[in-house]
Amino acid sequence: MKSAANIVNNVKASYTVAVMGVLGVFAFVSAVLIAWPALAYLGAKMFN
């Protein structure tokens, strides 16, 4: 019974890591897309 509990805990941990990874990627992409106009403006000011 102990090994079954370990398997369940491993699955829960893996699921948690996968969900946090997907949410992290989503947050990063959202932040870049939201900040894109400001980044483009600053880039244009720096190179022109």
C-alpha positions in Angstrom: 0.0 0.0 0.0 2.9 2.3 0.7 4.1 2.2 -2.9 0.6 3.0 -4.2 0.6 6.1 -2.0 4.1 7.1 -3.4 2.9 6.7 -7.0 -0.1 8.9 -6.2 2.1 11.5 -4.6 4.5 11.4 -7.6 1.6 11.9 -10.0 0.3 14.9 -8.0 3.7 16.5 -7.9 4.2 16.0 -11.6 0.8 17.4 -12.4 1.5 20.4 -10.2 4.9 21.1 -11.8 3.3 20.7 -15.3 0.4 23.1 -14.5 2.8 25.7 -13.0 5.1 25.4 -16.0 2.2 26.1 -18.4 0.9 29.0 -16.3 4.4 30.4 -16.2 4.8 30.3 -19.9 1.4 31.9 -20.3 2.3 34.7 -17.9 5.6 35.3 -19.7 3.9 35.5 -23.1 1.2 37.7 -21.7 3.7 40.1 -20.1 5.7 40.4 -23.4 2.5 41.0 -25.5 1.2 43.6 -23.0 4.6 45.4 -22.8 5.3 45.2 -26.6 4.3 48.7 -27.5 6.4 50.2 -24.8 9.4 48.0 -25.7 9.0 48.9 -29.4 8.9 52.6 -28.5 12.0 52.4 -26.3 13.8 50.4 -29.0 13.0 53.0 -31.6 14.1 55.8 -29.4 17.4 54.1 -28.7 18.4 53.2 -32.2 17.1 56.4 -34.0 
